[in-house]
Amino acid sequence: MTERAMGGHQATSTRRILVVEDDDSISMGLEMNLSAEGYDVQVATNGEEGLYLATSTSFDLIILDVMLPRMNGFEVLRRLRQDRHFTPVMMLSARGAELDKVMGLELGAEDYVTKPFGLAELLARVKAMLRREARLRSEGGDEIRFSDVTIRPGTREVLRAGAAVELTATEFDVLLCLVEARGQVLSREQIQTAVWGQNHHGTLRTIDNFLLQLRQKLEHDPQRPQHLVTVRGVGYRFVP
């Protein structure tokens, strides 16, 4: 970590965060500073312990390192999503390769932070992720329908032909961002800012990967999408 957070500001309600990190200095720093922000923090020091806690206890957010003993973070995340645990995940890694970021996001992580990171920025991103989840859970709103797909924003459910479609939290956010634009073309930058916030430094290629995943799950012919459409040289738009 490259800086210490400014203390004193408390979270408005107690949210539970699991930190899975084997570097004592990082895990202790995160635990101390997240606790100072008012969060209830639990720490696991290896992948197996992290997976057990994540599947046996309810958390609002998981901060998950990639390089862990016993089971790496990618495998922990894969098993969580495979077993239908969709708690938002922020991945940490000393590796800055784009392939690692893409892999984490494609497995279902909501965010990816490269070490060394600024603690103040990481805390801001934690708050943004939790605010987004709380807002979407609290919002009611009418169902949104297109083709054989039904979106329920209040409960974050997506159905296709009446059957539940499993979307990660970020896949849902990207989908809702496009749908709520009501046919307006959105650039990759606009989608990234709407979903992750202005301080996100991830690659814009991530947006393309999320659209690819959404098309695989929601379009009748993912190779010739009718609803999640590419506008060449600009970005994407939703066509109901």
C-alpha positions in Angstrom: 0.0 0.0 0.0 1.3 3.4 -0.9 -0.5 5.6 1.6 -2.6 5.5 4.7 -6.2 6.5 4.7 -7.5 9.5 6.5 -9.4 8.3 9.5 -12.6 9.4 11.2 -15.3 9.0 8.6 -17.7 6.2 9.6 -19.8 4.1 7.3 -23.5 4.8 7.8 -24.3 1.2 8.5 -22.4 -1.9 9.4 -21.4 -3.8 6.3 -19.5 -7.1 6.5 -16.3 -7.4 4.5 -14.1 -10.5 4.1 -10.4 -9.9 3.3 -8.6 -12.9 1.9 -4.9 -11.9 1.9 -1.7 -13.8 3.0 0.5 -10.7 3.3 0.3 -9.7 7.0 1.1 -6.1 6.4 -1.6 -5.7 3.8 -4.3 -7.7 5.6 -3.6 -5.9 8.9 -3.7 -2.5 7.1 -6.9 -3.3 5.4 -8.5 -4.7 8.5 -7.5 -1.6 10.6 -8.6 1.0 8.1 -11.8 -0.7 7.0 -12.7 -1.2 10.7 -12.0 2.5 11.2 -14.5 3.3 8.5 -17.2 1.3 10.4 -17.1 -2.0 8.5 -17.2 -5.4 10.2 -14.0 -7.1 8.9 -13.0 -10.7 8.9 -9.6 -11.9 7.5 -8.6 -15.2 5.9 -4.9 -15.9 5.1 -5.2 -18.7 2.5 -7.6 -19.6 -0.3 -9.2 -22.6 1.4 -10.0 -20.6 4.5 -11.3 -17.8 2.4 -13.6 -20.1 0.4 -14.9 -21.7 3.5 -15.8 -18.3 5.2 -17.2 -16.9 1.9 -19.6 -19.8 1.6 -20.5 -20.3 5.2 -21.0 -16.7 6.3 -22.8 -13.7 4.8 -20.6 -10.8 3.5 -21.4 -7.7 1.6 -18.1 -7.6 -0.1 -15.0 -9.9 -0.5 -11.5 -8.4 -1.1 -9.6 -11.3 -2.6 -5.9 -11.6 -3.4 -4.9 -13.6 -6.4 -1.6 -15.2 -5.2 -2.7 -17.2 -2.1 -1.4 -20.4 -0.5 -3.5 -23.6 -0.8 -5.8 -22.2 -3.4 -5.3 -19.1 -5.6 -7.8 -16.3 -5.8 -9.0 -17.2 -9.3 -9.9 -20.7 -8.2 -11.7 -19.3 -5.1 -13.7 -17.0 -7.3 -14.5 -19.7 -9.8 -15.8 -22.0 -7.1 -17.9 -19.2 -5.6 -19.6 -18.3 -8.8 -20.0 -22.0 -9.7 -21.8 -22.6 -6.4 -24.1 -19.6 -7.0 -22.5 -17.3 -4.5 -22.7 -13.8 -6.0 -21.2 -11.6 -3.3 -19.3 -8.7 -5.0 -15.6 -9.4 -5.3 -12.7 -7.0 -5.5 -9.5 -8.8 -6.6 -6.0 -7.7 -5.6 -2.9 -8.7 -7.4 0.8 -7.7 -7.7 0.6 -8.7 -11.4 -0.5 -5.8 -13.7 -0.9 -7.9 -16.9 -4.1 -7.2 -18.7 -4.7 -10.9 -19.2 -4.9 -11.4 -15.4 -7.4 -8.5 -15.1 -9.5 -9.9 -17.9 -9.5 -13.4 -16.4 -10.6 -12.1 -13.0 -13.4 -10.0 -14.4 -14.5 -12.8 -16.7 -14.7 -15.2 -13.7 -17.1 -12.7 -12.1 -15.1 -10.2 -10.1 -16.6 -6.7 -9.9 -13.3 -4.9 -9.7 -9.5 -5.5 -9.9 -6.9 -3.5 -8.1 -3.2 -3.9 -8.8 -0.6 -3.7 -6.0 0.9 -1.4 -4.9 -2.4 0.5 -4.5 -3.3 3.8 -2.8 -5.4 2.9 0.3 -7.6 6.0 0.0 -8.5 5.1 -3.5 -9.2 1.5 -2.6 -11.5 2.6 0.3 -13.3 4.9 -2.1 -13.9 2.0 -4.5 -15.1 -0.2 -1.7 -17.6 2.5 -0.7 -18.7 2.9 -4.3 -19.3 -0.8 -4.8 -21.3 -1.1 -1.6 -23.4 2.0 -2.4 -24.2 0.6 -5.9 -25.3 -2.7 -4.4 -27.4 -1.0 -1.8 -29.0 1.4 -4.3 -29.9 -1.4 -6.7 -31.3 -3.6 -4.0 -33.5 -0.8 -2.6 -34.9 0.4 -5.9 -38.2 -1.0 -6.9 -39.2 -0.1 -10.4 -41.1 -1.8 -13.1 -40.0 -4.9 -14.9 -38.1 -4.3 -18.1 -38.9 -6.8 -20.9 -37.3 -7.4 -24.3 -37.6 -10.5 -26.5 -38.0 -13.4 -23.9 -35.9 -11.5 -21.3 -37.3 -10.0 -18.1 -35.2 -7.7 -15.9 -36.3 -6.9 -12.3 -34.1 -4.0 -11.1 -35.3 -4.0 -7.5 -34.3 -7.6 -6.9 -31.5 -7.7 -9.5 -33.1 -10.7 -11.2 -32.9 -11.6 -14.9 -35.2 -14.2 -16.5 -35.1 -15.7 -19.9 -38.1 -17.6 -21.1 -39.1 -17.7 -17.4 -35.9 -19.3 -16.2 -33.4 -17.4 -14.0 -30.2 -16.2 -15.8 -27.1 -16.1 -13.6 -25.4 -12.7 -13.9 -22.6 -11.4 -11.8 -23.2 -8.1 -10.1 -21.1 -6.2 -12.6 -22.8 -8.0 -15.6 -26.1 -6.8 -14.2 -24.8 -3.3 -13.8 -23.5 -3.1 -17.3 -26.8 -4.5 -18.7 -28.9 -2.0 -16.6 -26.7 0.9 -17.7 -27.4 0.1 -21.4 -31.1 -0.5 -20.9 -31.6 2.6 -18.9 -30.0 4.7 -21.6 -33.2 4.0 -23.7 -31.5 3.5 -27.0 -28.8 6.2 -26.6 -25.4 5.1 -27.8 -22.9 4.9 -24.9 -19.2 4.9 -25.3 -17.0 2.5 -23.4 -15.8 5.3 -21.3 -19.4 6.3 -20.4 -20.2 2.7 -19.4 -17.1 2.3 -17.4 -17.7 5.5 -15.5 -21.4 4.6 -14.8 -20.5 1.1 -13.5 -17.2 1.6 -11.8 -17.0 5.3 -11.1 -14.7 8.1 -12.4 -11.6 6.9 -10.5 -11.5 3.4 -12.1 -8.3 2.8 -14.0 -9.2 -0.5 -15.7 -8.9 -1.2 -19.4 -11.8 -0.4 -21.7 -11.4 -3.8 -23.2 -13.2 -5.0 -20.1 -16.4 -3.5 -21.4 -16.1 -5.6 -24.6 -15.7 -8.8 -22.5 -18.8 -8.0 -20.4 -20.9 -7.4 -23.6 -19.6 -10.7 -25.0 -20.7 -12.5 -21.8 -24.1 -10.8 -21.8 -24.8 -11.7 -25.4 -23.9 -15.3 -24.7 -26.5 -15.3 -21.9 -29.3 -13.2 -23.4 -29.1 -13.1 -27.2 -30.7 -15.8 -29.3 -27.7 -15.5 -31.7 -24.7 -14.0 -29.8 -22.8 -13.7 -33.1 -25.6 -11.5 -34.5 -27.0 -9.6 -31.5 -30.3 -7.9 -31.9 -30.5 -6.1 -28.6 -27.0 -5.4 -27.2 -25.7 -3.8 -30.4 -22.2 -2.5 -31.3 -22.0 1.0 -32.8 -18.7 0.9 -34.7 -16.3 3.5 -33.6 -18.5 4.7 -30.8 -19.6 2.1 -28.3 -22.8 0.2 -27.6 -26.5 0.7 -27.4 -29.6 -1.3 -26.3 -32.3 -2.0 -28.9 -35.5 -3.2 -27.3 
